[in-house]
């Protein structure tokens, strides 16, 4: 894993820690937080953020959801949300 990948994973976890246990975040929240600059370059981070979320989901750290329900990577189509793993 590269440093940018780790940075995105850390950003996901940091944003989740700043919210209520039941809250979720949008991948665009992560991309904007990780992007350094005032332009729309954060959009280039959207796919790397999704990949980081799937890695964290595989590790049991987060759940990736659609319509409030956990979804598997192979089933996911469209907008996603990320939340802490429910244990």
Backbone torsions as a table, in degrees:
resi	resn	phi	psi	omega
1	UNK	NA	141.4	-178.3
2	UNK	-91.3	165.2	177.8
3	UNK	-57.3	-43.9	177.3
4	UNK	-60.0	-36.8	177.5
5	UNK	-63.2	-45.5	178.8
6	UNK	-63.1	-38.9	-179.8
7	UNK	-62.8	-40.5	179.1
8	UNK	-67.0	-41.4	177.5
9	UNK	-62.3	-42.9	178.9
10	UNK	-64.4	-37.1	178.9
11	UNK	-66.0	-41.9	176.5
12	UNK	-57.5	-50.3	-177.2
13	UNK	-65.3	-39.1	179.3
14	UNK	-63.8	-44.7	179.7
15	UNK	-64.6	-38.9	178.0
16	UNK	-66.2	-37.4	178.6
17	UNK	-64.4	-26.1	-178.5
18	UNK	-83.4	-4.4	-178.2
19	UNK	-116.1	167.3	177.4
20	UNK	-60.3	153.7	-178.9
21	UNK	-56.3	-28.5	-177.2
22	UNK	-92.9	-2.5	-177.3
23	UNK	-82.0	159.7	175.2
24	UNK	-127.0	167.4	178.2
25	UNK	-127.0	157.1	176.8
26	UNK	-92.6	143.2	176.1
27	UNK	-54.2	-30.3	179.0
28	UNK	-66.9	-29.6	175.0
29	UNK	-60.3	-42.1	-179.6
30	UNK	-67.3	-46.1	-178.9
31	UNK	-60.5	-43.4	179.3
32	UNK	-65.5	-40.4	-179.5
33	UNK	-67.6	-33.5	-176.9
34	UNK	-85.2	-22.2	-177.2
35	UNK	-73.8	135.2	178.1
36	UNK	-106.9	103.3	179.7
37	UNK	146.8	167.7	-176.9
38	UNK	-99.9	1.5	-177.2
39	UNK	-91.6	-172.8	179.6
40	UNK	-86.5	19.1	-179.5
41	UNK	-62.2	-17.1	178.5
42	UNK	-59.8	-27.6	-179.0
43	UNK	-61.3	-30.7	178.5
44	UNK	-67.2	-17.2	-178.8
45	UNK	-90.2	-6.1	-174.6
46	UNK	-58.6	-48.4	-179.4
47	UNK	-68.2	-43.5	174.5
48	UNK	-59.1	-35.3	177.2
49	UNK	-65.3	-43.1	178.2
50	UNK	-60.1	-44.2	179.4
51	UNK	-62.4	-40.0	178.6
52	UNK	-63.1	-40.6	179.0
53	UNK	-63.6	-40.6	179.2
54	UNK	-66.7	-36.4	176.5
55	UNK	-63.5	-44.2	179.2
56	UNK	-66.0	-35.3	176.9
57	UNK	-65.4	-41.6	179.0
58	UNK	-63.8	-30.1	179.0
59	UNK	-84.3	-2.9	178.9
60	UNK	81.4	11.6	-177.9
61	UNK	-83.7	-35.3	-177.4
62	UNK	-136.4	169.6	169.7
63	UNK	-120.9	139.1	173.6
64	UNK	-99.5	129.0	-173.8
65	UNK	-125.7	158.5	168.5
66	UNK	-137.9	134.1	-177.9
67	UNK	53.4	34.6	175.9
68	UNK	79.6	2.7	-178.9
69	UNK	-118.2	141.2	176.7
70	UNK	-58.6	142.5	-179.9
71	UNK	-132.8	147.9	175.9
72	UNK	-84.2	153.6	-178.1
73	UNK	-57.1	-40.4	-177.9
74	UNK	-68.5	-18.2	-178.6
75	UNK	-100.5	-14.4	-171.9
76	UNK	-72.3	127.8	175.0
77	UNK	-139.8	125.8	177.5
78	UNK	91.2	-159.5	-174.9
79	UNK	-62.2	141.0	179.8
80	UNK	-121.4	159.6	169.2
81	UNK	-129.1	157.8	-179.8
82	UNK	-125.8	132.8	177.1
83	UNK	-139.3	165.7	175.4
84	UNK	-60.6	147.7	177.2
85	UNK	-64.5	135.4	176.7
86	UNK	-86.6	123.3	-176.0
87	UNK	-109.7	NA	NA
